[in-house]
Amino acid sequence: MTLGEKIRQIRKEKGLSLTELEQRLVGIFGKKALRYNTLYRIEKGLRDPRIASLSQICIGLGISLKEAKEGTEEEKFSLVEVIRKRDKIAQYVHSEKAQAQILTSDKQPFLSLRLVLAPGGKTKLEQDPPELGSFKKWVYGLKGKVSCVVGEERYEIAKDETLAFESTIPHHFENNTSQKAACIIIQNPKHI
């Protein structure tokens, strides 16, 4: 069974038409909600859902990502995934001094990235939407010292140190030292 077929099956079991699912998503996500045509294409297998789209559908259906993938080809193929150095996923540039390389594909339910901060580098303020549930971030220091500002508190993370926090709290990362700093950040579940 494909992932689209599974989504369609669950939607029908819940007694929802595509129009009703679309209306439910609009009620939750507003202007960012998936629309009827996109939902139709995903169910028919004409479009592979990005993790953000799949998360939105799961919230609208009241199921977990694991439940959606259970018994599908997607579950079978996502048991093991190798990404080589040459297989760049994506890069996000906060500024000239703050850049992040995404390390995981859209197939994973979490987001992993490597953040590199030059001296004086700083990311933009981030906050995962609390209305969508609980989101956690885990930070692992690779090089130098990364300052993690979570709410009003500042935490310094050096090489081989970790920090975990609820990422629905406003936060950002910065490097206040004279040396380059880097860390790995894992967000679970993924929200982009």
Number of C-alpha atoms within 10 A of each C-alpha: 11 16 23 24 15 18 22 20 14 17 21 12 9 11 10 15 12 17 14 14 20 21 18 18 21 16 12 16 15 11 10 11 18 19 16 15 12 15 23 16 14 21 22 16 14 11 13 14 20 14 21 14 19 25 21 21 25 19 17 21 18 12 13 14 18 11 14 22 20 15 14 16 12 16 17 11 10 11 8 7 11 8 11 9 8 6 9 13 15 12 14 12 13 15 13 10 17 23 21 22 17 19 20 19 18 14 16 16 18 17 21 21 21 20 25 25 30 19 17 14 21 23 21 12 11 14 16 20 14 12 9 14 10 13 19 17 19 16 23 20 22 20 17 19 24 29 18 20 17 20 13 8 8 13 13 18 22 18 15 11 13 16 14 13 14 18 22 20 18 15 21 18 23 23 25 18 16 11 13 18 26 24 26 19 21 21 22 17 18 19 17 10
